Amino acid sequence: MKVLVVSDSHGDRDILTALIKEYQDKVDGLFHCGDSELEATDTVWDVFKTVQGNMDFDPDLPLSQTVDIGNERIFMIHGHQHQVKMTMEPLLTAASEAGASFAFFGHSHELGTEMQEGIVLLNPGSILLPRGKYPIPTYVIVETEGKEVNITYYNRRFDPVPGLQAHFTRS
């Protein structure tokens, strides 16, 4: 599996169309973890899977999504509903209940990746307004091969960000 994950674009539709143009035929799926500030009828959602963030006011955007790609199950939510700024426990529980091996989320604008209880918890950061230790607008490419999971953060120029990679071996 190879997927792109982005979040918190806050009205920057141009970066989403640029990501579509660059990656649509190179990945198995494109995921947006909320706070796009776009309508549910926007054509970018013909390509991206998305969820409703706390700054998305179209009630037709789903609150969460569970998507299967190959042998992988992905649970996606914005994060404000699961208190991700304070703890990963509610997100981990929801992903586990969904039978997911990945939980993609946004909201904090702070990038981060960790594995807990066999589930990869991934925040791609914000593609527009990053916060935290890495003030770089980012998105992520997640690649799996068997038990191996490789995560690489990229900047808006489609370049890998030095030092922002993660690797996990699942049991």
C-alpha positions in Angstrom: 0.0 0.0 0.0 1.1 3.5 -0.7 -1.0 6.5 0.4 -0.8 10.2 0.8 -2.1 11.9 4.0 -2.6 15.6 4.4 -4.6 17.8 6.9 -5.5 21.3 8.0 -5.3 23.0 4.6 -7.7 25.8 5.8 -9.0 27.0 2.5 -5.8 26.4 0.4 -7.5 24.4 -2.4 -4.5 25.0 -4.7 -2.2 22.8 -2.7 -4.8 20.0 -2.8 -5.1 20.2 -6.6 -1.3 20.3 -6.8 -1.1 17.1 -4.7 -3.7 15.4 -6.9 -1.8 16.4 -10.0 1.5 15.1 -8.6 0.3 11.9 -6.9 -3.1 10.7 -8.2 -1.6 7.9 -10.4 1.3 7.2 -8.0 -0.5 6.2 -4.8 -3.4 3.9 -3.8 -5.3 6.6 -2.0 -5.3 10.3 -1.0 -6.6 11.2 2.5 -7.4 14.6 4.0 -7.9 14.6 7.8 -10.2 17.6 8.0 -10.2 21.4 8.3 -10.1 22.0 4.5 -12.9 24.6 4.8 -14.2 23.4 1.5 -17.8 22.3 0.7 -18.6 18.6 0.5 -19.5 19.0 -3.2 -16.0 20.3 -4.1 -14.5 18.2 -6.9 -11.3 17.5 -4.9 -13.3 15.0 -2.9 -13.8 13.0 -6.0 -10.1 12.0 -5.4 -9.4 12.6 -1.7 -11.2 10.7 1.1 -11.9 13.3 3.8 -13.6 14.0 7.1 -15.1 17.0 8.8 -12.9 19.1 11.0 -13.8 21.6 13.6 -13.5 24.4 11.0 -15.5 22.5 8.4 -19.2 23.5 8.6 -20.7 21.4 5.8 -22.7 18.7 7.5 -22.4 16.5 4.5 -18.7 15.9 5.2 -18.4 12.6 7.2 -17.2 12.8 10.8 -15.0 9.7 10.3 -14.1 7.2 7.6 -12.8 3.7 7.6 -11.2 2.7 4.3 -9.7 -0.6 3.2 -6.8 -0.6 0.8 -5.5 -4.0 0.0 -4.9 -5.8 3.4 -4.8 -2.5 5.3 -7.6 -0.8 7.1 -7.4 2.9 7.8 -9.5 4.8 10.3 -9.5 8.6 9.7 -10.9 11.4 11.9 -10.1 15.0 12.4 -9.0 14.6 16.0 -11.0 17.2 17.9 -13.7 14.6 18.7 -11.0 12.4 20.3 -9.0 14.9 22.4 -5.8 14.3 20.5 -4.2 17.4 21.9 -4.3 15.7 25.4 -4.1 11.9 24.8 -4.1 9.3 22.1 -6.3 6.8 24.1 -9.7 7.7 22.6 -8.2 7.6 19.1 -6.5 4.4 19.8 -9.7 2.9 21.1 -11.8 4.0 18.1 -9.2 2.7 15.6 -9.0 -0.6 17.5 -12.8 -0.9 17.5 -12.8 -0.3 13.7 -10.2 -3.1 13.3 -7.8 -0.6 11.7 -4.0 -0.9 11.4 -3.7 2.9 10.9 -5.4 5.9 12.5 -4.9 9.2 10.5 -5.9 12.4 12.2 -5.3 16.2 12.2 -6.4 19.1 14.4 -3.3 19.9 16.4 -1.3 21.1 13.3 1.6 19.2 14.9 3.1 16.4 12.9 3.8 13.1 14.6 3.8 9.3 14.1 3.9 6.5 16.7 2.8 2.9 16.9 0.7 1.7 19.9 -0.8 -1.7 20.3 0.0 -2.5 16.6 -1.8 0.6 15.3 0.1 3.4 13.6 -1.2 6.8 14.8 -0.3 9.4 12.3 -0.8 13.2 12.2 0.6 14.6 8.9 0.8 18.1 10.5 -0.7 21.1 8.7 0.0 21.8 5.0 -0.7 25.5 5.7 -0.3 26.5 9.3 2.1 24.1 11.1 2.7 24.3 14.8 5.0 22.6 17.3 8.6 21.5 17.1 8.6 21.4 13.2 7.2 24.7 11.8 7.2 23.2 8.3 4.0 22.8 6.2 3.9 19.0 5.6 2.1 16.0 4.2 3.0 12.3 4.4 3.5 9.3 2.2 2.8 6.0 4.0 4.2 2.8 2.4 3.7 -0.7 3.6 5.4 -3.9 2.4 4.4 -6.9 4.4 5.2 -6.2 8.0 7.2 -3.0 7.2 5.7 0.5 7.4 7.7 3.5 6.1 6.5 7.0 6.7 8.1 10.1 5.0 7.1 13.7 5.6 7.2 16.0 2.6 7.1 19.8 2.1 4.9 21.8 -0.2 7.6 21.5 -3.0 7.1 17.7 -2.9 10.5 17.2 -1.4 11.2 14.8 1.5 11.9 16.7 4.8 15.3 15.6 6.1 15.1 13.8 9.4 11.3 13.4 9.3 10.8 9.7 8.6 9.6 6.8 10.6 9.9 3.1 10.2 7.9 0.4 12.0 8.1 -3.4 11.8 4.7 -5.0 12.7 4.6 -8.3 14.5 
